[in-house]
């Protein structure tokens, strides 16, 4: 029996000459393909993934699995650097190698089979030895946006880490080490700026400092003569602004401060109800804290403003991919210095209201947010002008910064973060201090160091050396590092 998919079947039933019409907003093939991940990290995250250029040193089972999880969602480019040939042991533990791969370059075989997962990804095999590349062509490594290694020998790993750490503009390094079911995972990065941090702190609705249009709208509402149905659908934002206006008129312009006053303010809101089951007024009571919570600049954002890379921009060296961030942050600092708060976020949370009232409220927030974003853009132009950068084709309102990047930054200004790392190294005291409290002894780091020493010996022990001796030597190193910190290893 001949099989058909649903599209073929429905097309066959259509009248001759019929051309199906797609809605104007129908998602394209790429959006449909990546729908789930786009919901997780949005278009900005997908763009970052697709613009990435990865260098993976080695094509072990772990390396291949890492790449599989990046190829499937559509990473832009990856290169596997591996000079080894495929062995029967490799085929036995790596799903991305076949029996027919034995004796062939391991990098080429792994790339070939990984690319079958996603035809939109570009992959390259480099059969050079990492040590030769580090010695003869280190600049090759700097052409990637991220370097990943797995169980790389200590010698070349140290050289690689040192090269990448030598300049803040060099790409970050991820070091993965595994031994059976044990593993450790280290990221070496100078700094990484996070714009969309998915902060748990909701952006301010400015209820304590309503902008003119919102204040005028809230004060124009006539709760006394309003239809009961409409009364039960006034957004709590407007209820709180109106209630606070009335409170200040009766209290010399002061908001409630003491516990008793705050309770009295909530009682005032409850008294405005015309029916006992008005959910919008119940929401207003629950959200009343927004009235006496001052809109300002969060302390962690103020700390970023005090960073030398912000105060000294553009005369400081930024890390890879963060120069634009510091320009945006500098403009944000200028904005908050003038206004005392962050640009308005246009997002309005769900609340009890009818469609008309909710859309009206959304419109007010969007118009105000757009106006403040334009003010921010003007400040950003002044900041960028200090660098001498000029407009090129593809730029938006500001040279070198896309319009989407500006919108994303302003929208998430309340949750900005900068992460700073340190150079990769074995048994650094700060690494010992950072071990999870659940370790009564740092046995896993000790075992991993012994294993790496074992690999450096050629994966077999010379006469007179046993695994226990290596473990004891590793333990002594960890203990001495802990002693310098004044930290017990027991």
ABEGO torsion letter per residue (X at the ends): XBBBBAAAAAAAABBBGBBBBBBAABBBAAAAAAAAAAAAAEAAAAAAAAABBBBBBEBBAAAAAAAAAAAAAGBABBBBBBABBBBAAAAAABAABBAAABGBBAAAAAAAAAAAABAABBBBBBABBAAAAAAABAAAAAABABBBBBGBBAAAAAAAAAAAAABAABBBBBBBBBBEABBBBBBBBABBBBABAGBABBBBAGAABBBAAAAAAAAABBAAABBAAAAAABBAAAAAAAAAAAAAAAAGGBBBABAAAAAAAAAAAAAABABAABAAAAAAAAAAAAAABBBBBBAAAAAAAABAAAAAOAABBBBBGAAAAAAAAAAAAAAAAAAGBBBBBABBBBBBBBAAAAAAAAAAAAAAAAAAAAAAAAAAAAAAAAAGBBBBBGBBABBGBBAAAAAAAAAAAAABBBBBBBBBBBGBAAAAAABBAABABBAAAAAAAAAAAAAAAGGBBBBGBBAAAAAAAAAAAAAAAAAAAGBBAX
